[in-house]
Amino acid sequence: MMKKSLVGCLVMALSACASHSVSVVGKVYPAVEPKRVVVYLNQQPDCEFAVIAHIQVEGGYFKRDSLIAGMRQQAADVGASVVEVTDVQRVGAAEYMGSARALKCSD
């Protein structure tokens, strides 16, 4: 339990400087666990889906994987089943920014 709390605090501290913008364009669903959100990089899922939100992150992440995890968290917060990462860019020597869409697959 202590280890999970420490990791959670570390992730929050590292992402504290990140600027997230979530523009809701569809129905918001109850939040889900981030591990339940499937990540697609530059491709759409193989399901019928509705767009819930557009996610924009303006830096603040020092690793590409951390940026994608932040996007996954944002998608989970609006109840998405998929986060479609549409852009990841390196800013400067060691910072990343990007954009994604939070999607809900039809059952």
CNS distance restraints for C-alpha pairs under 8 A (distance, minus, plus):
assign (resid   1 and name CA) (resid   5 and name CA) 6.37 0.50 0.50
assign (resid   2 and name CA) (resid   6 and name CA) 6.18 0.50 0.50
assign (resid   3 and name CA) (resid   7 and name CA) 6.19 0.50 0.50
assign (resid   4 and name CA) (resid   8 and name CA) 6.05 0.50 0.50
assign (resid   5 and name CA) (resid   9 and name CA) 6.14 0.50 0.50
assign (resid   6 and name CA) (resid  10 and name CA) 6.16 0.50 0.50
assign (resid   7 and name CA) (resid  11 and name CA) 6.18 0.50 0.50
assign (resid   8 and name CA) (resid  12 and name CA) 6.20 0.50 0.50
assign (resid   9 and name CA) (resid  13 and name CA) 6.05 0.50 0.50
assign (resid  10 and name CA) (resid  14 and name CA) 6.13 0.50 0.50
assign (resid  11 and name CA) (resid  15 and name CA) 6.12 0.50 0.50
assign (resid  12 and name CA) (resid  16 and name CA) 5.76 0.50 0.50
assign (resid  13 and name CA) (resid  17 and name CA) 7.97 0.50 0.50
assign (resid  14 and name CA) (resid  60 and name CA) 7.70 0.50 0.50
assign (resid  14 and name CA) (resid  61 and name CA) 7.05 0.50 0.50
assign (resid  15 and name CA) (resid  60 and name CA) 6.17 0.50 0.50
assign (resid  15 and name CA) (resid  61 and name CA) 6.19 0.50 0.50
assign (resid  15 and name CA) (resid  70 and name CA) 7.76 0.50 0.50
assign (resid  16 and name CA) (resid  60 and name CA) 7.53 0.50 0.50
assign (resid  17 and name CA) (resid  59 and name CA) 7.91 0.50 0.50
assign (resid  17 and name CA) (resid  60 and name CA) 5.02 0.50 0.50
assign (resid  17 and name CA) (resid  61 and name CA) 7.95 0.50 0.50
assign (resid  18 and name CA) (resid  57 and name CA) 6.82 0.50 0.50
assign (resid  18 and name CA) (resid  58 and name CA) 6.52 0.50 0.50
assign (resid  18 and name CA) (resid  59 and name CA) 5.52 0.50 0.50
assign (resid  18 and name CA) (resid  60 and name CA) 3.86 0.50 0.50
assign (resid  18 and name CA) (resid  61 and name CA) 6.42 0.50 0.50
assign (resid  19 and name CA) (resid  57 and name CA) 5.59 0.50 0.50
assign (resid  19 and name CA) (resid  58 and name CA) 5.22 0.50 0.50
assign (resid  19 and name CA) (resid  59 and name CA) 6.58 0.50 0.50
assign (resid  19 and name CA) (resid  60 and name CA) 6.88 0.50 0.50
assign (resid  20 and name CA) (resid  55 and name CA) 7.12 0.50 0.50
assign (resid  20 and name CA) (resid  56 and name CA) 5.80 0.50 0.50
assign (resid  20 and name CA) (resid  57 and name CA) 4.61 0.50 0.50
assign (resid  20 and name CA) (resid  58 and name CA) 6.63 0.50 0.50
assign (resid  21 and name CA) (resid  54 and name CA) 8.00 0.50 0.50
assign (resid  21 and name CA) (resid  55 and name CA) 5.72 0.50 0.50
assign (resid  21 and name CA) (resid  56 and name CA) 4.97 0.50 0.50
assign (resid  21 and name CA) (resid  57 and name CA) 6.28 0.50 0.50
assign (resid  22 and name CA) (resid  53 and name CA) 6.35 0.50 0.50
assign (resid  22 and name CA) (resid  54 and name CA) 5.70 0.50 0.50
assign (resid  22 and name CA) (resid  55 and name CA) 4.62 0.50 0.50
assign (resid  22 and name CA) (resid  56 and name CA) 6.45 0.50 0.50
assign (resid  22 and name CA) (resid  74 and name CA) 7.57 0.50 0.50
assign (resid  23 and name CA) (resid  53 and name CA) 5.30 0.50 0.50
assign (resid  23 and name CA) (resid  54 and name CA) 5.14 0.50 0.50
assign (resid  23 and name CA) (resid  55 and name CA) 6.53 0.50 0.50
assign (resid  24 and name CA) (resid  28 and name CA) 7.62 0.50 0.50
assign (resid  24 and name CA) (resid  52 and name CA) 5.93 0.50 0.50
assign (resid  24 and name CA) (resid  53 and name CA) 4.18 0.50 0.50
assign (resid  24 and name CA) (resid  54 and name CA) 6.55 0.50 0.50
assign (resid  25 and name CA) (resid  51 and name CA) 6.89 0.50 0.50
assign (resid  25 and name CA) (resid  52 and name CA) 5.52 0.50 0.50
assign (resid  25 and name CA) (resid  53 and name CA) 5.19 0.50 0.50
assign (resid  25 and name CA) (resid  54 and name CA) 7.43 0.50 0.50
assign (resid  26 and name CA) (resid  50 and name CA) 7.40 0.50 0.50
assign (resid  26 and name CA) (resid  51 and name CA) 6.04 0.50 0.50
assign (resid  26 and name CA) (resid  52 and name CA) 4.31 0.50 0.50
assign (resid  26 and name CA) (resid  53 and name CA) 6.51 0.50 0.50
assign (resid  27 and name CA) (resid  52 and name CA) 5.88 0.50 0.50
assign (resid  28 and name CA) (resid  52 and name CA) 6.32 0.50 0.50
assign (resid  28 and name CA) (resid  78 and name CA) 5.27 0.50 0.50
assign (resid  28 and name CA) (resid  79 and name CA) 6.35 0.50 0.50
assign (resid  29 and name CA) (resid  78 and name CA) 5.65 0.50 0.50
assign (resid  29 and name CA) (resid  79 and name CA) 4.44 0.50 0.50
assign (resid  29 and name CA) (resid  80 and name CA) 7.22 0.50 0.50
assign (resid  30 and name CA) (resid  77 and name CA) 7.55 0.50 0.50
assign (resid  30 and name CA) (resid  78 and name CA) 6.52 0.50 0.50
assign (resid  30 and name CA) (resid  79 and name CA) 5.04 0.50 0.50
assign (resid  31 and name CA) (resid  76 and name CA) 5.56 0.50 0.50
assign (resid  31 and name CA) (resid  77 and name CA) 4.59 0.50 0.50
assign (resid  31 and name CA) (resid  78 and name CA) 5.46 0.50 0.50
assign (resid  31 and name CA) (resid  79 and name CA) 4.33 0.50 0.50
assign (resid  31 and name CA) (resid  80 and name CA) 7.78 0.50 0.50
assign (resid  32 and name CA) (resid  36 and name CA) 6.84 0.50 0.50
assign (resid  32 and name CA) (resid  37 and name CA) 7.79 0.50 0.50
assign (resid  32 and name CA) (resid  76 and name CA) 5.09 0.50 0.50
assign (resid  32 and name CA) (resid  77 and name CA) 6.54 0.50 0.50
assign (resid  32 and name CA) (resid  78 and name CA) 7.89 0.50 0.50
assign (resid  32 and name CA) (resid  79 and name CA) 5.44 0.50 0.50
assign (resid  32 and name CA) (resid  80 and name CA) 7.53 0.50 0.50
assign (resid  33 and name CA) (resid  37 and name CA) 7.33 0.50 0.50
assign (resid  33 and name CA) (resid  76 and name CA) 6.13 0.50 0.50
assign (resid  34 and name CA) (resid  72 and name CA) 5.97 0.50 0.50
assign (resid  34 and name CA) (resid  73 and name CA) 5.30 0.50 0.50
assign (resid  34 and name CA) (resid  75 and name CA) 7.74 0.50 0.50
assign (resid  34 and name CA) (resid  76 and name CA) 5.13 0.50 0.50
assign (resid  36 and name CA) (resid  76 and name CA) 7.87 0.50 0.50
assign (resid  36 and name CA) (resid  81 and name CA) 6.82 0.50 0.50
assign (resid  37 and name CA) (resid  72 and name CA) 6.51 0.50 0.50
assign (resid  37 and name CA) (resid  75 and name CA) 7.39 0.50 0.50
assign (resid  37 and name CA) (resid  76 and name CA) 6.34 0.50 0.50
assign (resid  37 and name CA) (resid  80 and name CA) 6.66 0.50 0.50
assign (resid  37 and name CA) (resid  81 and name CA) 4.77 0.50 0.50
assign (resid  37 and name CA) (resid  82 and name CA) 5.08 0.50 0.50
assign (resid  37 and name CA) (resid  83 and name CA) 6.65 0.50 0.50
assign (resid  38 and name CA) (resid  81 and name CA) 6.31 0.50 0.50
assign (resid  38 and name CA) (resid  82 and name CA) 4.72 0.50 0.50
assign (resid  38 and name CA) (resid  83 and name CA) 6.28 0.50 0.50
assign (resid  39 and name CA) (resid  72 and name CA) 7.16 0.50 0.50
assign (resid  39 and name CA) (resid  82 and name CA) 5.92 0.50 0.50
assign (resid  39 and name CA) (resid  83 and name CA) 5.07 0.50 0.50
assign (resid  39 and name CA) (resid  84 and name CA) 6.09 0.50 0.50
assign (resid  39 and name CA) (resid  85 and name CA) 7.19 0.50 0.50
assign (resid  40 and name CA) (resid  44 and name CA) 6.71 0.50 0.50
assign (resid  40 and name CA) (resid  45 and name CA) 6.91 0.50 0.50
assign (resid  40 and name CA) (resid  82 and name CA) 7.26 0.50 0.50
assign (resid  40 and name CA) (resid  83 and name CA) 6.26 0.50 0.50
assign (resid  40 and name CA) (resid  84 and name CA) 4.76 0.50 0.50
assign (resid  40 and name CA) (resid  85 and name CA) 6.04 0.50 0.50
assign (resid  41 and name CA) (resid  84 and name CA) 6.00 0.50 0.50
assign (resid  41 and name CA) (resid  85 and name CA) 4.91 0.50 0.50
assign (resid  41 and name CA) (resid  86 and name CA) 6.54 0.50 0.50
assign (resid  42 and name CA) (resid  84 and name CA) 6.69 0.50 0.50
assign (resid  42 and name CA) (resid  85 and name CA) 5.80 0.50 0.50
assign (resid  42 and name CA) (resid  86 and name CA) 4.97 0.50 0.50
assign (resid  42 and name CA) (resid  87 and name CA) 7.33 0.50 0.50
assign (resid  43 and name CA) (resid  84 and name CA) 6.84 0.50 0.50
assign (resid  43 and name CA) (resid  85 and name CA) 7.95 0.50 0.50
assign (resid  43 and name CA) (resid  86 and name CA) 7.76 0.50 0.50
assign (resid  44 and name CA) (resid  84 and name CA) 6.53 0.50 0.50
assign (resid  45 and name CA) (resid  82 and name CA) 7.63 0.50 0.50
assign (resid  45 and name CA) (resid  84 and name CA) 7.86 0.50 0.50
assign (resid  47 and name CA) (resid 105 and name CA) 5.91 0.50 0.50
assign (resid  47 and name CA) (resid 106 and name CA) 7.01 0.50 0.50
assign (resid  48 and name CA) (resid 105 and name CA) 5.65 0.50 0.50
assign (resid  48 and name CA) (resid 106 and name CA) 5.55 0.50 0.50
assign (resid  49 and name CA) (resid 103 and name CA) 6.19 0.50 0.50
assign (resid  49 and name CA) (resid 104 and name CA) 5.27 0.50 0.50
assign (resid  49 and name CA) (resid 105 and name CA) 4.16 0.50 0.50
assign (resid  49 and name CA) (resid 106 and name CA) 5.55 0.50 0.50
assign (resid  50 and name CA) (resid 103 and name CA) 5.66 0.50 0.50
assign (resid  50 and name CA) (resid 104 and name CA) 5.31 0.50 0.50
assign (resid  50 and name CA) (resid 105 and name CA) 6.57 0.50 0.50
assign (resid  50 and name CA) (resid 106 and name CA) 7.59 0.50 0.50
assign (resid  51 and name CA) (resid 101 and name CA) 6.89 0.50 0.50
assign (resid  51 and name CA) (resid 102 and name CA) 6.14 0.50 0.50
assign (resid  51 and name CA) (resid 103 and name CA) 4.64 0.50 0.50
assign (resid  51 and name CA) (resid 104 and name CA) 6.51 0.50 0.50
assign (resid  52 and name CA) (resid  78 and name CA) 7.38 0.50 0.50
assign (resid  52 and name CA) (resid  80 and name CA) 7.04 0.50 0.50
assign (resid  52 and name CA) (resid 101 and name CA) 7.52 0.50 0.50
assign (resid  52 and name CA) (resid 102 and name CA) 5.45 0.50 0.50
assign (resid  52 and name CA) (resid 103 and name CA) 5.46 0.50 0.50
assign (resid  52 and name CA) (resid 104 and name CA) 6.76 0.50 0.50
assign (resid  53 and name CA) (resid  75 and name CA) 7.80 0.50 0.50
assign (resid  53 and name CA) (resid  78 and name CA) 7.88 0.50 0.50
assign (resid  53 and name CA) (resid 101 and name CA) 5.82 0.50 0.50
assign (resid  53 and name CA) (resid 102 and name CA) 5.08 0.50 0.50
assign (resid  53 and name CA) (resid 103 and name CA) 7.24 0.50 0.50
assign (resid  54 and name CA) (resid  99 and name CA) 7.46 0.50 0.50
assign (resid  54 and name CA) (resid 100 and name CA) 6.01 0.50 0.50
assign (resid  54 and name CA) (resid 101 and name CA) 4.58 0.50 0.50
assign (resid  54 and name CA) (resid 102 and name CA) 6.24 0.50 0.50
assign (resid  55 and name CA) (resid  71 and name CA) 6.96 0.50 0.50
assign (resid  55 and name CA) (resid  74 and name CA) 7.50 0.50 0.50
assign (resid  55 and name CA) (resid  75 and name CA) 7.98 0.50 0.50
assign (resid  55 and name CA) (resid  99 and name CA) 5.45 0.50 0.50
assign (resid  55 and name CA) (resid 100 and name CA) 5.04 0.50 0.50
assign (resid  55 and name CA) (resid 101 and name CA) 5.81 0.50 0.50
assign (resid  55 and name CA) (resid 102 and name CA) 7.19 0.50 0.50
assign (resid  56 and name CA) (resid  97 and name CA) 7.92 0.50 0.50
assign (resid  56 and name CA) (resid  98 and name CA) 6.05 0.50 0.50
assign (resid  56 and name CA) (resid  99 and name CA) 4.46 0.50 0.50
assign (resid  56 and name CA) (resid 100 and name CA) 6.63 0.50 0.50
assign (resid  57 and name CA) (resid  67 and name CA) 7.93 0.50 0.50
assign (resid  57 and name CA) (resid  71 and name CA) 7.86 0.50 0.50
assign (resid  57 and name CA) (resid  97 and name CA) 5.34 0.50 0.50
assign (resid  57 and name CA) (resid  98 and name CA) 5.33 0.50 0.50
assign (resid  57 and name CA) (resid  99 and name CA) 6.14 0.50 0.50
assign (resid  58 and name CA) (resid  96 and name CA) 7.78 0.50 0.50
assign (resid  58 and name CA) (resid  97 and name CA) 4.96 0.50 0.50
assign (resid  58 and name CA) (resid  98 and name CA) 6.79 0.50 0.50
assign (resid  59 and name CA) (resid  91 and name CA) 7.20 0.50 0.50
assign (resid  59 and name CA) (resid  95 and name CA) 5.99 0.50 0.50
assign (resid  59 and name CA) (resid  96 and name CA) 5.09 0.50 0.50
assign (resid  59 and name CA) (resid  97 and name CA) 4.33 0.50 0.50
assign (resid  59 and name CA) (resid  98 and name CA) 7.72 0.50 0.50
assign (resid  60 and name CA) (resid  95 and name CA) 6.24 0.50 0.50
assign (resid  60 and name CA) (resid  96 and name CA) 6.77 0.50 0.50
assign (resid  60 and name CA) (resid  97 and name CA) 7.44 0.50 0.50
assign (resid  61 and name CA) (resid  66 and name CA) 6.24 0.50 0.50
assign (resid  61 and name CA) (resid  67 and name CA) 5.58 0.50 0.50
assign (resid  61 and name CA) (resid  95 and name CA) 5.44 0.50 0.50
assign (resid  61 and name CA) (resid  96 and name CA) 5.39 0.50 0.50
assign (resid  61 and name CA) (resid  97 and name CA) 7.27 0.50 0.50
assign (resid  62 and name CA) (resid  66 and name CA) 7.24 0.50 0.50
assign (resid  62 and name CA) (resid  67 and name CA) 7.85 0.50 0.50
assign (resid  62 and name CA) (resid  94 and name CA) 5.49 0.50 0.50
assign (resid  62 and name CA) (resid  95 and name CA) 4.60 0.50 0.50
assign (resid  62 and name CA) (resid  96 and name CA) 6.19 0.50 0.50
assign (resid  63 and name CA) (resid  67 and name CA) 6.47 0.50 0.50
assign (resid  63 and name CA) (resid  94 and name CA) 7.48 0.50 0.50
assign (resid  63 and name CA) (resid  95 and name CA) 6.91 0.50 0.50
assign (resid  63 and name CA) (resid  96 and name CA) 6.72 0.50 0.50
assign (resid  64 and name CA) (resid  68 and name CA) 6.39 0.50 0.50
assign (resid  64 and name CA) (resid  88 and name CA) 7.59 0.50 0.50
assign (resid  64 and name CA) (resid  96 and name CA) 6.26 0.50 0.50
assign (resid  65 and name CA) (resid  69 and name CA) 6.13 0.50 0.50
assign (resid  66 and name CA) (resid  70 and name CA) 6.16 0.50 0.50
assign (resid  67 and name CA) (resid  71 and name CA) 6.37 0.50 0.50
assign (resid  67 and name CA) (resid  96 and name CA) 6.80 0.50 0.50
assign (resid  67 and name CA) (resid  97 and name CA) 7.15 0.50 0.50
assign (resid  67 and name CA) (resid  98 and name CA) 7.71 0.50 0.50
assign (resid  68 and name CA) (resid  72 and name CA) 6.11 0.50 0.50
assign (resid  68 and name CA) (resid  85 and name CA) 7.51 0.50 0.50
assign (resid  69 and name CA) (resid  73 and name CA) 6.21 0.50 0.50
assign (resid  70 and name CA) (resid  74 and name CA) 6.33 0.50 0.50
assign (resid  71 and name CA) (resid  75 and name CA) 6.20 0.50 0.50
assign (resid  71 and name CA) (resid  83 and name CA) 7.20 0.50 0.50
assign (resid  71 and name CA) (resid  85 and name CA) 7.95 0.50 0.50
assign (resid  71 and name CA) (resid 100 and name CA) 7.05 0.50 0.50
assign (resid  72 and name CA) (resid  76 and name CA) 6.12 0.50 0.50
assign (resid  72 and name CA) (resid  83 and name CA) 6.04 0.50 0.50
assign (resid  73 and name CA) (resid  77 and name CA) 6.20 0.50 0.50
assign (resid  74 and name CA) (resid  78 and name CA) 6.87 0.50 0.50
assign (resid  75 and name CA) (resid  79 and name CA) 6.48 0.50 0.50
assign (resid  75 and name CA) (resid  80 and name CA) 5.25 0.50 0.50
assign (resid  75 and name CA) (resid  81 and name CA) 7.76 0.50 0.50
assign (resid  75 and name CA) (resid  82 and name CA) 7.32 0.50 0.50
assign (resid  75 and name CA) (resid  83 and name CA) 6.04 0.50 0.50
assign (resid  75 and name CA) (resid 101 and name CA) 7.81 0.50 0.50
assign (resid  75 and name CA) (resid 102 and name CA) 4.99 0.50 0.50
assign (resid  75 and name CA) (resid 103 and name CA) 7.74 0.50 0.50
assign (resid  76 and name CA) (resid  80 and name CA) 5.44 0.50 0.50
assign (resid  76 and name CA) (resid  81 and name CA) 7.34 0.50 0.50
assign (resid  78 and name CA) (resid 102 and name CA) 7.80 0.50 0.50
assign (resid  79 and name CA) (resid 104 and name CA) 7.56 0.50 0.50
assign (resid  80 and name CA) (resid 102 and name CA) 5.55 0.50 0.50
assign (resid  80 and name CA) (resid 103 and name CA) 5.19 0.50 0.50
assign (resid  80 and name CA) (resid 104 and name CA) 4.87 0.50 0.50
assign (resid  80 and name CA) (resid 105 and name CA) 7.99 0.50 0.50
assign (resid  81 and name CA) (resid 102 and name CA) 7.69 0.50 0.50
assign (resid  81 and name CA) (resid 103 and name CA) 6.16 0.50 0.50
assign (resid  81 and name CA) (resid 104 and name CA) 5.05 0.50 0.50
assign (resid  81 and name CA) (resid 105 and name CA) 6.29 0.50 0.50
assign (resid  82 and name CA) (resid 102 and name CA) 6.02 0.50 0.50
assign (resid  82 and name CA) (resid 103 and name CA) 5.05 0.50 0.50
assign (resid  82 and name CA) (resid 104 and name CA) 6.26 0.50 0.50
assign (resid  82 and name CA) (resid 105 and name CA) 7.32 0.50 0.50
assign (resid  83 and name CA) (resid 100 and name CA) 6.51 0.50 0.50
assign (resid  83 and name CA) (resid 101 and name CA) 5.67 0.50 0.50
assign (resid  83 and name CA) (resid 102 and name CA) 4.71 0.50 0.50
assign (resid  83 and name CA) (resid 103 and name CA) 6.05 0.50 0.50
assign (resid  84 and name CA) (resid 100 and name CA) 5.33 0.50 0.50
assign (resid  84 and name CA) (resid 101 and name CA) 5.11 0.50 0.50
assign (resid  84 and name CA) (resid 102 and name CA) 6.50 0.50 0.50
assign (resid  84 and name CA) (resid 103 and name CA) 7.29 0.50 0.50
assign (resid  85 and name CA) (resid  98 and name CA) 7.84 0.50 0.50
assign (resid  85 and name CA) (resid  99 and name CA) 6.19 0.50 0.50
assign (resid  85 and name CA) (resid 100 and name CA) 4.16 0.50 0.50
assign (resid  85 and name CA) (resid 101 and name CA) 6.55 0.50 0.50
assign (resid  86 and name CA) (resid  98 and name CA) 7.54 0.50 0.50
assign (resid  86 and name CA) (resid  99 and name CA) 5.69 0.50 0.50
assign (resid  86 and name CA) (resid 100 and name CA) 5.01 0.50 0.50
assign (resid  86 and name CA) (resid 101 and name CA) 7.37 0.50 0.50
assign (resid  87 and name CA) (resid  98 and name CA) 4.95 0.50 0.50
assign (resid  87 and name CA) (resid  99 and name CA) 5.11 0.50 0.50
assign (resid  87 and name CA) (resid 100 and name CA) 6.77 0.50 0.50
assign (resid  88 and name CA) (resid  96 and name CA) 6.89 0.50 0.50
assign (resid  88 and name CA) (resid  97 and name CA) 5.84 0.50 0.50
assign (resid  88 and name CA) (resid  98 and name CA) 4.25 0.50 0.50
assign (resid  88 and name CA) (resid  99 and name CA) 6.74 0.50 0.50
assign (resid  89 and name CA) (resid  96 and name CA) 5.62 0.50 0.50
assign (resid  89 and name CA) (resid  97 and name CA) 5.40 0.50 0.50
assign (resid  89 and name CA) (resid  98 and name CA) 5.92 0.50 0.50
assign (resid  90 and name CA) (resid  94 and name CA) 7.04 0.50 0.50
assign (resid  90 and name CA) (resid  95 and name CA) 5.78 0.50 0.50
assign (resid  90 and name CA) (resid  96 and name CA) 4.51 0.50 0.50
assign (resid  90 and name CA) (resid  97 and name CA) 6.48 0.50 0.50
assign (resid  91 and name CA) (resid  95 and name CA) 5.09 0.50 0.50
assign (resid  91 and name CA) (resid  96 and name CA) 5.42 0.50 0.50
assign (resid  91 and name CA) (resid  97 and name CA) 6.80 0.50 0.50
